[in-house]
Amino acid sequence: MAKRDYYDVLGVDKGASADEIKKAFRRVAMKFHPDRNPDNKDAEDKFKEAQEAYEILSNDEKKANFDRFGHAASNQAGGGGAGFGDIFGDVFGDIFGGAGSSGGRGGPARGSDLRYDLQLELEDAVKGKTVEIDIPTMDSCSNCNGSGARAGSSPRTCTSCQGVGQVRMQQGFFSVQQTCPKCRGRGQMITDPCGGCHGQGVVEKRKTLSVKIPAGVDTGDRIRLAGKGEAGPQGGPNGDLYVQMNVAEHSLFVREGANLHCEVPISFSQAALGGELEVPTLSGKVKLKIPLETQSGKLFRLRGKGVTQVRGGGPGDLLCRVILETPINLSAKQVKLLQSFDQSLGGSSKHSPRSSNWFGGVKSFFDNLTN
């Protein structure tokens, strides 16, 4: 069968840049990589074809010869190419286990990392606590101790890679080293699989873990528990477990970093005459002094009554905003008292400086519109 044009193989135009050629090769090679297409001869052939195309088009001299002479240039080229294993590793990095020229045994695959979303009340997040979590996971099979082989038997050395975990493929005048498709890079084969895990070395279980939550955590923080994730297949190392914090909304407080915010309703008489209020904090009640003639919306700061963050630093503050509450369900007598009080003010600006300034600003605004 005649060879396809290298540009058609990678799906790029003849004027494609080196970066476009590299991206195209990565896309095609990832699609047809043997690790993703085990026992698929057609995919394997297309993977080799893409390797050959990239080896030529990524080399300026070889690309120029191909553009001029086509495949005849490749047939006339001498040996001692650029070492495609190095090119392959440069393009893919560690996506497929670093299949570069250095080789080395892959070994059993690592287990998957797990994530657990933990709901916390604000009080627990601020003070810290120890919680028990129940997680579903893949754990090492107790029947075969994670080997995947039936009791009394053991894994055998892979006959394809001779236990190395990688194989070398020759393509023309260059070779490629890649993960062994027969044993998936483990170097061993299970010929008599365990009945409990069907040769995988792991089974689905639920396990309970005790997690210590440090004081001061907030939504988005996470705790890494090394080795508490899923067990790796056929004796591979465990992954990690990440416990993600999610702090629930509080009925009184809103957290902003190290500070807490809350709104405190006060009556008209308290705001006008001043006084003392009890306000809540996460460590108990404290006294808040309200000065004479306090306006609605005034902010009071209680230093050190906030949160000590998990990353250190001193405690934040509690910021209390007083909100003037309008009385409702007034009796006839109370209405008359308020009317009498309002009349006693006589509309004097000295009793309502903010209102007087506002109305003055409104008048000035309309005067400017008419001029």
Helices and strands as residue ranges (DSSP letters): H 6-10, H 18-32, H 41-57, H 60-69, H 71-76, H 84-92, E 114-120, H 122-127, E 129-140, E 156-157, E 166-171, E 174-179, E 188-189, E 202-213, E 222-225, G 233-235, E 241-247, E 254-256, E 259-266, H 268-273, E 275-281, E 284-290, E 299-302, E 318-324, H 332-345, H 353-370
